[in-house]
Amino acid sequence: MGIIWTIIIGFLAGVVAKFIMPGRDGGGFILTTILGIVGAFVASYLGQALGWYRAGEGAGFIGAVVGAIIVLAIYRFTVGRRAV
């Protein structure tokens, strides 16, 4: 059940991250949502590694949004370099 909640929170975090970081990233809503889910998983993993969350406990919504923003920024930086 924890993975399903992480995916749901990641979906919502991706939508929020898209509103916080507007702009063209070439993928639209679906790509941003996937990056949000990845960001939520990254935030959960890092939070557990740093002792902020216990095992089996997913990242909170704010942590997932921060993770989604970081993943989205890395994606934009990588794609931007490739396009130049």
N, C-alpha and C positions, 0 to 999 in steps of 0.2 A: 504494500500500500504506500510505502514511503516514496518509491520511484514514481508512482502515479501522481502523488502530490507534488513532487519535484517538477514533473512535466507540466502540470497545471500552473504552478507558480511560475515556472520558466516561460510559459506561454504569455501569461499576464505581464511578467517582467519584460519580455521582448516588446510587447506593445507599448509599455511605459517608456522603455529605452528609446523606441522609435520617436516618441513625442519629445523626449528630452534632447535627443540628438537628431534633429531633422536633417534631411539632405538626401541626395541620391546615393544609394549604395549598390545599385544595379540589380538588386534581388527583390525588392518590394516587400510586401507583407509576409510572405511565406519564409523568405530568407531571414528576415528580422526575427520572426517567431522562432525559427530553428536556432538562431544565434542566442536568443533569450533562453531557450531550454539548455543549450550548452553552457551558457553563463550561470544558470542556476546549478547545474551539476558541478561546475568549477567552484562556485562559491560554497557549495555543500562540502566538497572534498577539501578545499583549503581551510574552511571553518573547522572541520573535524581534525585536520592535521595540526592546526594551531590551537586546538582545544576550546574553540568557541562553541562548537556543537558536539553532542555525543553521537556515537555510532548509531545509525538508523534514524537520526534526526536530520531533516533537510534544512537547508538555509532558509532563513526568514525572508520575507518579501523584500525588504530593503537590501539584504545581502544579495539576493537573486537579481535585483535591479542593477546593483553595482557590478555584479559579475557580468550581466548582459551588456552593460555599457562598455566595460573593459573589452569583452570579446568583440563587440561591434566596432569599437575604435581600432582594435588590432586588425580586424577584417578590412576596414576602410583604408588603413595605412598600407596593408599588404596589397590590396587591389589597386590603390592609387599609384603605388610604385610600379606595379606591373603594367599599368596603362600608359605610363610615361615612357 
